[in-house]
Amino acid sequence: MGGVRRPIAVADGRFRLLASGSLLAALSILTPLHTAPSSAGDAPVRGSAYMGLGVLAHEGEQGRPVGTRATQTEGVDVSSHQGDVAWPDLWDSGVKWAYVKATEGTSYVNPKYGQQYNGAYDVGMIRGAYHFATPDTSGGAAQADYFVDHGGAWAAGGRTLPGVLDIEWNPYGASCYGRTPAQMVSWIREFVGRYEARTGRAAVIYTSTSWWKQCTGDSDAFGSANPLWIARYAATPGALPAGWSRYTMWQYTSTGPIVGDHDRFDGTPDQLAAFASG
C-alpha cells in the first residue's frame, strides 16, 4: 500500500467527548474542495474518484441543513484528494468520526491512507475505511477481498467503524457501469457477502437514492442487513432507497470546513461508539 502505514493498536477505552461549542460554526466559511467533472471529456483518472464525486456531478448542491440536531454526531470523509488532513483542527471543531478511502477497484490504494486513517485515530476519533466500487472492472467478491487486504478490515475495540461500499454514479463513464439492475444487485450482494464473511461485520452501503433507483431498480434487498449512508447535498436527506426506513450516516455537503465533505451520524457519540463496537 502506498504511503507509510504504521501498526495500529486498537484497544477499548473511553471515547473522548468534547463539546463542539461554536467552533464548527465559526469555521463554516465554505470553500469548495471538490470540483465535479463538467462533461464526459473531463472524466478523472482511474483511481482518483472519491466519495460523492458522482453524486456532485449528477445531482449538485441543493442547499444545506439548518441547525444541528443534538442527537447527531459530526463526521467527515476524506481521500488522497485532501492530502494531509489537519485532524487536530477537525477534532477541535466538533468532528468526532471519519471515513478514509482505502481502495478503488482492485488496483488502487490511497497513498495518503496512513496519515489520514492513523491521524484520525490519534486525535481521538472513531474511524473507518471505504472502498470506491468500480463494477465494470472486476467482480464484487474480488473487490471486497482487495479492500479487506488493503486497509478495509474491521477490528474490535470501539474505535474502528465497519467498512463502507461506496456505490454511486460512475465518474469514469456509463452511470451504471454497463450493468443491468439485476447484475448490479448481484454485484453488490457479492461484495457485501464477502466483506461480512471476511470481517464479521455487515458493510455500510453509501449511495444516493436517485442512483439506487436507476441502477438497482430500487432494490430492497439490503436494507435489513446493511446500514445506509445516504448522499444528498440538501436541507434534508430526502426519500431513502427501497428497503431502508432510516439512514445511519448522511453526507450532507461537499463544501464544509477544512476538508469539504461533512457528514452526520444519526445518533449520539455514545451510540456511534456502540455502532463501532458491533
C-alpha positions as CSV (number, residue, x, y, z in Angstrom):
1,M,0.0,0.0,0.0
2,G,1.2,3.5,-0.8
3,G,2.3,5.8,2.0
4,V,3.6,4.9,5.4
5,R,1.2,2.8,7.4
6,R,2.3,2.0,10.9
7,P,0.7,-0.6,13.0
8,I,-2.4,0.5,14.9
9,A,-3.0,-0.6,18.5
10,V,-6.8,-0.9,18.8
11,A,-8.0,-1.1,22.4
12,D,-11.1,-0.5,24.3
13,G,-11.2,2.8,26.0
14,R,-13.4,5.7,26.9
15,F,-14.5,7.6,23.8
16,R,-13.3,11.1,24.4
17,L,-16.1,13.6,24.1
18,L,-15.6,17.3,23.8
19,A,-18.4,19.8,23.4
20,S,-18.3,21.1,19.8
21,G,-19.2,24.6,21.0
22,S,-19.3,27.2,18.3
23,L,-16.0,26.4,16.6
24,L,-17.6,24.4,13.8
25,A,-20.0,27.2,13.0
26,A,-17.0,29.7,13.1
27,L,-15.2,27.5,10.5
28,S,-18.2,27.4,8.2
29,I,-16.8,29.8,5.6
30,L,-17.4,27.4,2.8
31,T,-14.7,26.9,0.2
32,P,-15.4,24.0,-2.3
33,L,-12.6,21.5,-2.1
34,H,-14.0,19.3,-4.9
35,T,-14.9,20.2,-8.4
36,A,-17.0,17.7,-10.3
37,P,-16.3,16.9,-14.0
38,S,-18.4,19.1,-16.2
39,S,-18.6,16.6,-19.1
40,A,-17.6,13.1,-20.2
41,G,-14.4,14.7,-21.6
42,D,-13.4,15.7,-18.1
43,A,-13.6,12.2,-16.7
44,P,-11.0,11.8,-13.9
45,V,-8.0,9.4,-14.0
46,R,-8.8,5.9,-12.7
47,G,-8.2,5.7,-9.0
48,S,-8.8,9.4,-8.3
49,A,-12.5,9.1,-7.5
50,Y,-13.7,9.9,-4.1
51,M,-17.0,9.6,-2.1
52,G,-19.6,11.9,-3.6
53,L,-17.8,12.7,-6.9
54,G,-20.5,11.2,-9.0
55,V,-23.3,12.5,-6.7
56,L,-22.0,16.0,-7.1
57,A,-21.7,15.8,-10.8
58,H,-25.2,14.3,-11.3
59,E,-27.2,15.9,-8.5
60,G,-25.3,19.0,-7.4
61,E,-25.7,21.1,-4.3
62,Q,-29.3,21.7,-3.4
63,G,-28.9,23.5,-0.1
64,R,-27.6,23.0,3.4
65,P,-29.3,21.7,6.6
66,V,-30.5,24.3,9.0
67,G,-29.1,23.9,12.5
68,T,-27.7,20.7,14.1
69,R,-29.7,18.0,15.9
70,A,-28.4,17.3,19.3
71,T,-28.7,13.6,18.7
72,Q,-26.4,13.6,15.6
73,T,-22.6,13.5,15.6
74,E,-20.5,15.3,13.1
75,G,-18.1,13.4,10.8
76,V,-16.0,13.8,7.7
77,D,-14.9,11.6,4.8
78,V,-11.5,12.0,3.1
79,S,-9.4,10.6,0.3
80,S,-6.0,11.5,-1.3
81,H,-7.7,14.5,-2.8
82,Q,-7.5,16.2,0.5
83,G,-3.8,15.4,1.1
84,D,-2.5,15.6,4.7
85,V,-5.5,16.3,6.9
86,A,-5.5,18.7,9.8
87,W,-7.0,16.3,12.2
88,P,-6.5,18.3,15.4
89,D,-8.4,21.2,13.9
90,L,-11.2,19.0,12.8
91,W,-11.4,17.4,16.3
92,D,-11.4,20.8,18.0
93,S,-14.2,21.9,15.6
94,G,-16.5,19.1,16.8
95,V,-15.8,16.4,14.3
96,K,-15.8,13.0,16.1
97,W,-15.6,10.4,13.4
98,A,-14.1,9.9,9.9
99,Y,-14.0,7.6,7.0
100,V,-10.9,7.3,4.8
101,K,-10.8,6.0,1.3
102,A,-8.6,2.9,1.3
103,T,-9.1,1.4,-2.1
104,E,-10.7,1.5,-5.5
105,G,-11.3,-1.5,-7.8
106,T,-8.5,-4.0,-7.4
107,S,-5.6,-1.8,-8.4
108,Y,-5.6,1.4,-6.4
109,V,-4.7,2.2,-2.8
110,N,-4.8,5.6,-1.2
111,P,-1.2,6.9,-0.9
112,K,-2.4,9.2,2.0
113,Y,-4.1,6.4,3.9
114,G,-1.6,6.2,6.7
115,Q,-1.7,9.9,7.6
116,Q,-5.4,10.1,7.3
117,Y,-6.5,6.8,9.0
118,N,-3.9,6.9,11.8
119,G,-4.2,10.7,12.2
120,A,-7.9,10.5,12.9
121,Y,-7.3,7.8,15.4
122,D,-4.5,9.7,17.1
123,V,-6.7,12.7,17.9
124,G,-9.4,10.5,19.4
125,M,-11.8,10.0,16.5
126,I,-13.6,6.8,15.7
127,R,-12.6,6.0,12.1
128,G,-13.2,3.5,9.3
129,A,-12.3,2.9,5.7
130,Y,-14.3,2.9,2.5
131,H,-13.9,1.3,-0.9
132,F,-14.9,3.1,-4.2
133,A,-16.6,0.5,-6.2
134,T,-16.0,0.1,-10.0
135,P,-18.3,-2.8,-11.0
136,D,-17.1,-2.5,-14.6
137,T,-13.5,-3.6,-13.8
138,S,-13.9,-6.8,-11.6
139,G,-16.3,-8.8,-9.5
140,G,-17.8,-7.8,-6.2
141,A,-16.1,-10.5,-4.2
142,A,-12.7,-9.7,-5.7
143,Q,-13.1,-6.0,-4.8
144,A,-14.2,-6.9,-1.2
145,D,-11.1,-9.0,-0.8
146,Y,-8.9,-6.3,-2.1
147,F,-10.5,-3.8,0.3
148,V,-10.1,-6.0,3.3
149,D,-6.5,-6.8,2.4
150,H,-5.5,-3.1,1.9
151,G,-7.0,-1.2,4.9
152,G,-10.7,-2.1,5.0
153,A,-10.6,-4.8,7.7
154,W,-12.6,-4.2,10.9
155,A,-11.2,-4.6,14.4
156,A,-13.0,-4.8,17.8
157,G,-12.3,-2.2,20.4
158,G,-14.8,0.5,19.7
159,R,-12.6,2.7,17.6
160,T,-13.0,1.1,14.2
161,L,-16.1,1.6,12.1
162,P,-17.3,-1.1,9.7
163,G,-16.1,-0.8,6.1
164,V,-18.1,1.1,3.5
165,L,-19.0,0.2,0.0
166,D,-19.2,3.5,-2.0
167,I,-21.5,2.7,-4.9
168,E,-22.6,5.7,-6.8
169,W,-22.7,7.4,-10.2
170,N,-19.8,6.3,-12.3
171,P,-17.4,9.3,-12.7
172,Y,-15.5,7.4,-15.5
173,G,-18.3,6.6,-17.9
174,A,-21.8,5.0,-18.1
175,S,-23.8,5.8,-14.9
176,C,-24.5,2.2,-14.0
177,Y,-21.1,0.8,-15.1
178,G,-22.7,-1.0,-18.0
179,R,-24.7,-3.3,-15.8
180,T,-28.4,-4.0,-15.7
181,P,-30.2,-3.5,-12.4
182,A,-30.2,-7.3,-11.8
183,Q,-26.5,-7.5,-12.5
184,M,-25.8,-4.6,-10.2
185,V,-27.8,-6.1,-7.3
186,S,-25.8,-9.3,-7.8
187,W,-22.5,-7.4,-7.8
188,I,-23.4,-5.6,-4.6
189,R,-24.6,-8.8,-3.0
190,E,-21.2,-10.4,-3.8
191,F,-19.3,-7.5,-2.3
192,V,-21.2,-7.3,1.0
193,G,-21.4,-11.0,1.4
194,R,-17.6,-11.5,1.0
195,Y,-16.9,-8.5,3.3
196,E,-19.1,-9.9,6.1
197,A,-17.5,-13.3,5.7
198,R,-14.1,-11.9,6.0
199,T,-14.7,-9.4,8.8
200,G,-17.8,-10.5,10.7
201,R,-19.4,-7.1,10.1
202,A,-22.1,-6.0,7.6
203,A,-20.7,-3.4,5.3
204,V,-22.3,0.0,5.2
205,I,-23.7,1.0,1.8
206,Y,-23.1,4.6,0.7
207,T,-25.3,5.7,-2.2
208,S,-27.8,8.3,-3.4
209,T,-31.5,7.5,-3.8
210,S,-31.6,8.6,-7.4
211,W,-28.6,6.4,-8.4
212,W,-30.0,3.4,-6.5
213,K,-33.4,3.7,-8.2
214,Q,-31.8,3.9,-11.7
215,C,-29.0,1.4,-11.3
216,T,-30.5,-1.3,-9.0
217,G,-34.2,-0.8,-9.9
218,D,-34.7,0.5,-6.4
219,S,-33.8,-2.9,-4.9
220,D,-35.0,-3.6,-1.3
221,A,-32.5,-6.5,-0.9
222,F,-30.1,-4.8,1.5
223,G,-32.0,-2.7,4.0
224,S,-32.4,-5.4,6.6
225,A,-28.7,-6.1,6.9
226,N,-26.6,-3.3,5.7
227,P,-26.6,0.2,7.3
228,L,-27.3,3.1,4.9
229,W,-25.1,6.1,4.3
230,I,-27.2,8.4,2.2
231,A,-25.6,11.0,0.0
232,R,-27.7,14.2,-0.6
233,Y,-26.3,17.8,-0.5
234,A,-29.5,19.4,0.6
235,A,-31.5,20.6,3.6
236,T,-32.8,17.1,4.3
237,P,-31.8,13.6,3.4
238,G,-34.9,13.2,1.3
239,A,-36.6,10.0,0.4
240,L,-34.5,6.9,1.1
241,P,-33.8,3.9,-1.2
242,A,-36.2,1.0,-1.0
243,G,-35.5,-1.4,1.9
244,W,-34.3,1.3,4.3
245,S,-36.6,3.1,6.8
246,R,-33.7,5.2,8.3
247,Y,-30.2,6.2,7.5
248,T,-27.1,5.6,9.7
249,M,-25.0,8.4,8.2
250,W,-25.8,11.3,5.9
251,Q,-23.2,13.1,3.7
252,Y,-24.8,16.5,3.6
253,T,-22.2,18.7,1.9
254,S,-19.1,18.7,-0.2
255,T,-18.2,22.3,0.9
256,G,-17.8,22.1,4.7
257,P,-15.0,23.4,6.8
258,I,-11.4,22.2,6.4
259,V,-11.9,19.1,4.2
260,G,-15.1,19.8,2.3
261,D,-17.0,16.5,2.8
262,H,-19.0,16.6,6.0
263,D,-21.4,14.0,7.4
264,R,-23.7,13.3,10.3
265,F,-24.1,10.1,12.2
266,D,-27.7,9.7,13.2
267,G,-27.1,9.2,16.9
268,T,-25.1,10.4,19.9
269,P,-21.4,9.9,20.3
270,D,-22.1,7.0,22.7
271,Q,-24.3,5.4,20.0
272,L,-21.6,5.9,17.5
273,A,-19.1,4.1,19.8
274,A,-21.6,1.3,20.2
275,F,-22.0,1.1,16.4
276,A,-18.2,0.8,16.0
277,S,-18.1,-2.0,18.6
278,G,-20.6,-4.1,16.7
